Amino acid sequence: MNATGSTGGNLQRSLGELVPPAARIRMVVVAALLLYIYWGVIRHILVARWLLDGNWSHGWLIPAFSLYFLFTQREALAECQARPCYLGALILVGSLGVYFTGAFWLYMAYPQGLSVVGALFGVTLLLGGWSVMRVVWFPILFLLFAIPLPHDLFVAMTAPLQRLSAVVTSAVLPLFVSGLHTDAQAVVIDYMMPGRQGTLNVDEACSGMRSLMAFATLGVAMAYLGQRPAWQRIVMILLCAPIAVFCNMIRVFITGLLFVTGHENLARGTAHELLGILMFAVALGLFALTGYALSHLFIEPSEERQGLTSRTGRAPETGIRE
């Protein structure tokens, strides 16, 4: 009990030293000014898109994740020596310039959203310096996942995924349905079988972009929280997109299979949404399996030496005998 209380007291004192009263006042004032400037962006560009566009409904979770990341780093943050870095002032001014340019000249929402993250980055660097930034850079940059992409860019990224899903589904369906012939044209699949023919359209909602964005967000978060080497985190992040696309192609294939076999009622509505949730669970399972494989199939040299020491009772020799 005494040890725990002492640790908590030390942590509180460290936090007090990190953020003295004068600095707290500055932080509150700067935070209030930024909230006043960006309130329109937060309300009308970010929150409105999260509410109205299902592709970005995961945006609500991003700030919560960022706050949790900060909470997990509270002890490291308490040990920081905050020293102002005036490079942060340049980043802040540049971010405000991007905001005003996007709001009053270009009339573009995306730069305004990006400037929110840039302003937070600049303010943190200005008030806390590099010591603090080394701890909080990821929670700040993670907020980029909450900023909706421009519509034209989103559509441009969606189209190739639609075509890929159509081609793969067209090629695989005949392997599971006897007598079925398919032909994929762009995002449309023409199918014909004894007593039944028609077309399947892989629409934008089935392209996989929604699951790709959501799973990439969750995958990056899981890679950050895991206690693993940097190269393993990079591998896990790079695999987010292939796993999400693969699971979405399975979803499109199952939907097409239900249609061509006369079970259209299971390919629409609630059943279709449940299938999407199931595929998301499968994607998480594959991602967890990837993390397990990386942790158990690839042993770091330090871990190998530690294991040898525990088995033999002595440290391995590292020198060269003559």
Secondary structure, DSSP 8 states (H G I E B T S, - for coil): -HHHHHHHHHHHHHHHHHS-HHHHHHHHHHHHHHHHHHHHIIIIIIIHHHHH-GGGGGGGHHHHHHHHHHHHTHHHHHT------THHHHHHHHHHHHHHHIIIII--HHHHHHHHHHHHHHHHHHHHHHHHHHHHHHHHHGGGGGS---HHHHHHHHHHHHHHHHHHHHHHHHHHSTT-EEEEETTEEEEEETTEEEEEE--GGGSSHHHHHHHHHHHHHHHHHS---HHHHHHHHHTHHHHHHHHHHHHHHHHHHHHHTT-GGGGSHHHHHHHHHHHHHHHHHHHHHHHHHHHHHS--HHHHHHHHHHHHSS----S---
